[in-house]
Amino acid sequence: MWREKKQVSGRACKTRLQIILVALTALLFPLPAFPDTSVNVNLDNWIYPALERLASFGLTKSGLMTTRPLTRIEVAGLIDEATDSLEDEETEREIDGVTLHLLERAREEFRYELADLRIPEEFRARTNIKPIDEISVMYGFLDGAYPVYNNNGVEYGDNGNVFVKISGRGRLYGILSLYYQPILKYNENLDDEEEVELDLMKGYIKFNLGNIELEIGRDCLWWGPGHHGSLLMTNNAEPFDMVKISNPRSITLPWIFRYLGPFKATWFITELEKRREVAEPYLTGFRVNFKPLPVLEIGASRVVMTGGEGRPNLGFDDILEVIIGENISGVEEDTSNQIASVDFSLRLGFLRNTEIYGEFGGEDEAGGLPTKRGYLAGIYVPRLTRDGKVDLRVEYAYNHVDGSPKVWYTHSVYGTGYKYEDSIIGHHMGSDTEDIFIRATKYVTDDLKAGIDFDIEGRGKSESSSEDHYQFGIDLSYNMGDMIEIRVRYGFERVENHEFVDGEDESRHFVGTGVEIRF
């Protein structure tokens, strides 16, 4: 019996290795006239919801949007594709004015990258530097411990908080690009202290070798179609100091794999901080996503935490076994914290351009199919009204597992360790929680957008009294020309049974404003 199980495990291992080899082959597969390297577009950039609108009208069909961030060249390619679709005489679509305005704004902001796509390689400016690309100033006032999530791990304290970010970027000789974003943080009352800190929020260099892009430095990732959160990888925590390998433009695989459509693969590895249950473990992850139909995108991800102070020393073969979901040969104890998911997004053009999406994941399973499961499901309607000025998003997430309380984002060895600098790497709601998020936005004018959202979280579903959070927020954003964007937001949260104590209720408030200047 033991031998049979080992043979099955060996076959499973071989199958997973074959899948990984196919994905790695994609990274090496040649592309004609591959453009120069470029930096990533930050996850909070306005262009991502704009690209969603373009895709909802079928103006972009090749884009793989669920592995983010995208590079500036990738975004330019999608803008170019949308422009060509509009100019096609056979295109018969009633594109609303808001979408057309966003496309024109995108053309302006990414004009240099669009030019690179059209200019022959020998005539491109292969070296350029923008010492200051963007400046943003944000102020937030908190009354109580109001949560601010999916914010690159930036901490807010009671009363006043001020953050100033400056970013710059450059490209050298067409094969190397660099990005930096320092942040100055002022907290009037963070853990009962006034704090001022200057830190590097993001900073990396990227090398372009054929269809392989190597990124080294500090950056964040978002894996999956979710907007409010994602099960495995979000920007809720601080950006990692990591090494990442990916193919920045999708490719079509040879042979029968061509039916997968446009294909991308990403791998990263980082070492987490020292101040945690197991100091300085490795965190590594692998993701593939593809588009077998212009309206359907599918992704699969696995993230592994392993090693660390006091844990078994791992060789290359051991790390490979862990990444593909096997326990290390000859070691009885659990040597890793495994978490994996599959996801999809499907566009229904006949139903007001609606998109439905979902993610299905499992925790703490080494090999085989996961049993400790979590879910995320959402629907996005970009044209709730015929004029396209109102959109609606509803998103639901759930990771309570009967008989296994608080199993998500925890581990028998690594504790509550699926965190980086005390913030959850995956969905901000945490473990053993049910969450429903609803948001509607309205374009009052092409440049003035208003939003309203509601969020209900039931935390501690295994507890006798769950801790329930009811959040409400309203916001305005105004784009002044091509350079300045102003944002304001108010948020309110009511917490019932705080820390799972019956009758312990709290009310929290947040008022924030920000100005972003682009050069």
C-alpha positions, 0 to 999 in steps of 0.5 A: 500500500505504501509503495502504491501511494508513493508511485501515485505521488511520483506520477502526480509529481511528474504531471506537475513538473510537466505543467511547469515545464510547459509554462517555462517554455512559454517564457522562452518562446520567441516573439517577433519584434518584441518591444523594449522593457518598461516599468509596471503600472501601479495597481491603484492607477485609473487605467485598470478600470478603464481597461475593464470598460474597453474589454466589456465592449469587446474592444480588447480581446487579447488582454490578460487582466487577472495577473497584475500589475501590467507593464506600460507596454502591455497597457499601450498594446491594449489601448492600440488594440482598442483604437484599431477596433474602433477604426474597423469599418465592420465594428458596429457598437454603440460605445458610450461617451464615457468609454470614448473619453477614457480611451482618449485619456489613455492615449494621451497618458501612454503616448510614448509607449504607443509611439514605441509600438509603431516606430521601427526598433532602430528608430526608438529612443532606447534611453529615457529618464523621468526623474519625477513621474508623479507626485501624490499628497494624501491626508487622512483623519481617523476617529477610531481604528477605521481599517484602510486596506489594499493600500500597500501596507501603509498604516494609519493612526488616530487623528491626522495622517499625511503621506507624500509619494514621489515616483520616477522611472527610466529606461536604459538601452532598451533592455533595462528599466527602473522605477522608484517611489519613496514615501514620507509618512507622518502619523499624529498618533500611531500606537500612541506615538507621533511618527515621521518616517521616510521609506522606499515604498517601491523600487526595482530594476527590470531586465528584458531578455527576449520574452523573459522579463526579470524583475529585482526589487520591491514591488507588489502583486495582485493575482485573480479577478477580484476587485475588493480582494483576492484569496492568494495575492493582493497589495494589502501588505507592504510590497515584497523585496523579491525576484520575479520572472514573467513574460510581459506579453502574452504568447500563443503556445505551439501544438495543441496548447494553442487552443489555450489562446494568449498565455502568460506565466509568472514566478516570484520568490521573496524572503519575509521579515524576521519578526514573526513566528518563524523568522525569515521564511521563503515565500514563493509563488507560481501563476499561469493564466490564459484566454481560450475564448475572447470573452473567457480568462482562466488562471491558476495560482499556487503560493508556498511558505517554507524554510525559515529559522529553525526549519530544515535546510532546503536544497533546490530539489526540495524547494521544487518538490514544495512548489509543486505541492509535495512534501519533502521526501524522507521528512515526516513533518509538514515543511510548508504552508500551501495555498492554491486557487483557480479563477475565471472571468467571463464577459457577457456582452449581450447582458449590458456588457456584464462580467462575472468572475470567481476564484476557488481556493484551498489551504494547507494541502500538500499534493492532491486536491485541497479540502479546506476551501474558500470562495470568491464570486463577483459580478461587474456591470459597467453599463447599469444605465444605457448611457454608460455613466453608472456601473455596479459591482457586487463581490462575495468572499467566504473562507469559513471551513466547518470543523477547521476554525480559522484555517485560512491564512494560518498554519501549524508551524508558521502560525498566523503567518500568511502575513507580511509586516503584520498585514495579510498577503491575501484577502484583507478580511482574514480567516474564518470570515464572510464578506459582501461588498457592493459599489456603484459609481456614476460619471457626473461628467467625463472627468467627475466621478462619484462612488458609494459602497457598502461592505459587510464582514462577519468575522469569527464564524466559528466563534459563539459570537461573531464580530460583525463589521458594517462599512459605508463609504462615499467618494468623489474624484475629479480629473483636471486636464491631463495632469492633476487628479483630486480625490475625497472620501468619507467612510463610516464603520460600525463594529458589533461584538468587538473582539467577539465580546457580546455588546462591545460595539464601536463606531469609527470614522474616516475622512481623506483627501488626496492630490495626484500630479502627473508629469 
